[in-house]
Amino acid sequence: MRQSKGGGLESIRAEEARLAQEQRAWRVALVPPFVARLPAPAGEVLNEEGAATAQTALWAMQRWGVVRARVVGAPAVAALLREAGLDVTEAPLGNGQAPHIIPEAGAAREG
């Protein structure tokens, strides 16, 4: 499943929030389909749009139970993921690459 700027994930996250608001007595957690490569905003500092994109990626990885990720060309995103408790490795952008996050598929939480 290919996501454009996290659009599909953002919709699922928004639906989760809407359901949680409507069903306060329930714990609502939607688990989106796994995406092998998530978009990430470049740079040392996140603007509002970049922060939303990064938070959506973090939300998805939390739903998937991912604890390790490789971040390419997005140091601010790497810092955010580390602050959230993920084990992060960073890599520079290659020629023609866009910044991205690769959740390590074999790196899900036990249990």
C-alpha positions in Angstrom: 0.0 0.0 0.0 1.5 3.3 -1.0 0.8 6.4 0.9 1.1 9.9 -0.5 2.4 12.2 2.3 0.7 9.9 4.8 -2.8 10.8 3.4 -4.3 7.4 4.0 -2.7 7.1 7.4 -3.9 10.6 8.3 -7.5 9.6 7.4 -7.3 6.5 9.6 -5.8 8.4 12.5 -8.6 11.1 12.2 -11.2 8.3 12.1 -9.7 6.8 15.2 -9.9 10.1 17.0 -13.5 10.6 15.9 -14.5 7.2 17.1 -12.8 7.6 20.4 -14.6 10.9 20.9 -18.0 9.3 20.1 -17.3 6.1 22.1 -15.7 7.5 25.3 -16.4 4.3 27.3 -14.4 2.3 24.7 -10.7 2.2 24.0 -10.5 2.8 20.3 -7.3 1.9 18.4 -7.3 1.4 14.7 -4.4 -0.5 13.2 -3.7 0.7 9.7 -2.2 -1.6 7.0 1.6 -1.8 7.2 3.5 0.7 5.1 7.1 -0.2 4.4 8.2 3.3 3.7 6.7 6.4 5.3 7.2 10.0 4.2 9.2 12.3 6.4 9.8 16.0 6.4 13.5 17.0 5.9 15.3 19.3 8.2 16.5 20.0 11.7 13.3 21.7 12.7 9.7 20.7 12.0 7.1 23.2 10.8 3.4 22.6 11.6 2.8 20.5 8.5 6.1 18.5 9.1 5.2 17.9 12.7 1.8 16.6 11.7 3.4 14.2 9.2 5.9 13.0 11.7 3.3 12.5 14.4 1.1 10.5 12.0 4.1 8.2 11.2 4.8 7.8 14.9 1.1 7.0 15.5 1.2 4.3 12.8 4.4 2.7 14.0 3.0 2.6 17.5 -0.2 0.9 16.2 2.0 -1.6 14.4 4.1 -2.2 17.5 7.4 -1.1 15.8 10.2 -0.3 18.2 13.0 0.3 15.6 13.1 2.5 12.5 15.6 3.8 10.0 15.2 7.5 9.2 16.7 8.8 6.0 17.4 12.5 5.6 15.1 13.8 8.4 17.0 14.6 11.6 14.1 16.3 13.3 11.9 13.3 12.7 14.6 11.0 14.1 14.8 13.1 17.3 11.0 13.0 17.7 10.9 9.2 17.3 13.8 8.8 19.8 11.9 11.0 22.3 8.9 8.7 21.8 11.1 5.7 22.8 11.9 4.2 19.4 15.4 2.9 18.6 16.4 5.0 15.6 19.2 4.8 13.1 19.8 7.7 10.8 21.1 7.7 7.2 21.9 10.6 4.8 19.8 11.1 1.7 21.1 9.4 -1.5 20.9 10.9 -4.9 17.3 11.5 -5.9 15.9 10.2 -2.6 13.1 12.0 -0.6 13.3 11.9 3.2 11.6 8.8 4.6 11.2 6.4 7.5 11.6 2.7 7.2 9.9 0.9 10.1 11.8 -2.3 10.7 9.3 -5.0 10.0 11.0 -7.5 12.3 11.1 -5.0 15.1 7.7 -5.2 16.7 7.1 -5.3 20.4 6.7 -8.7 22.0 3.3 -9.5 23.5 
